Amino acid sequence: METGQRVKVSPELTGLGEWVEGLVIKIRKNPFLGIEIAIKDSLGRIFFGEEKYFKPL
């Protein structure tokens, strides 16, 4: 994944009832979790977490 890419984030991470689409705004290497991704959706909400919760579109 790369910054600017459209992805979906799992409801397990968001706590919402469905997958949320958004744009990747930041990718970083977390020494404890591995790769951590942050996205921003169309409503301006920001979600971030481990790479395993994100799927590219």
C-alpha positions as CSV (number, residue, x, y, z in Angstrom):
1,M,0.0,0.0,0.0
2,E,1.0,3.6,-0.6
3,T,-0.2,7.1,0.4
4,G,-3.1,8.2,-1.7
5,Q,-4.4,4.7,-2.4
6,R,-8.1,3.9,-1.9
7,V,-8.7,1.1,0.6
8,K,-11.4,-0.4,2.8
9,V,-11.0,-0.8,6.5
10,S,-12.5,-3.6,8.5
11,P,-15.4,-3.2,10.9
12,E,-13.3,-4.9,13.5
13,L,-11.1,-1.8,13.6
14,T,-13.7,0.9,13.2
15,G,-16.4,-0.6,15.4
16,L,-19.0,0.2,12.7
17,G,-21.3,-2.3,11.0
18,E,-19.7,-2.2,7.6
19,W,-16.4,-1.8,5.8
20,V,-15.4,1.9,5.4
21,E,-13.6,3.2,2.2
22,G,-11.0,5.9,2.4
23,L,-7.7,7.2,1.2
24,V,-4.4,6.3,2.9
25,I,-2.9,9.4,4.5
26,K,0.0,7.9,6.4
27,I,2.0,4.7,6.6
28,R,4.5,4.1,9.3
29,K,6.5,1.3,10.8
30,N,5.5,0.7,14.4
31,P,8.1,-1.2,16.3
32,F,5.5,-3.1,18.3
33,L,2.7,-3.7,15.7
34,G,4.6,-3.7,12.4
35,I,3.1,-1.6,9.6
36,E,0.5,0.9,10.7
37,I,-1.9,2.5,8.3
38,A,-4.0,5.7,8.7
39,I,-6.9,6.5,6.3
40,K,-9.4,9.4,6.0
41,D,-12.9,8.6,4.8
42,S,-15.3,10.9,2.9
43,L,-16.8,12.2,6.2
44,G,-13.4,13.3,7.4
45,R,-13.1,10.5,10.0
46,I,-9.6,9.1,10.5
47,F,-9.0,5.4,11.2
48,F,-5.6,3.8,11.9
49,G,-4.3,0.4,12.8
50,E,-2.4,-2.7,11.8
51,E,-2.1,-3.4,8.1
52,K,-4.1,-6.6,8.5
53,Y,-7.4,-4.6,8.9
54,F,-7.0,-2.9,5.5
55,K,-7.8,-4.1,1.9
56,P,-6.9,-2.3,-1.3
57,L,-9.8,-1.5,-3.7
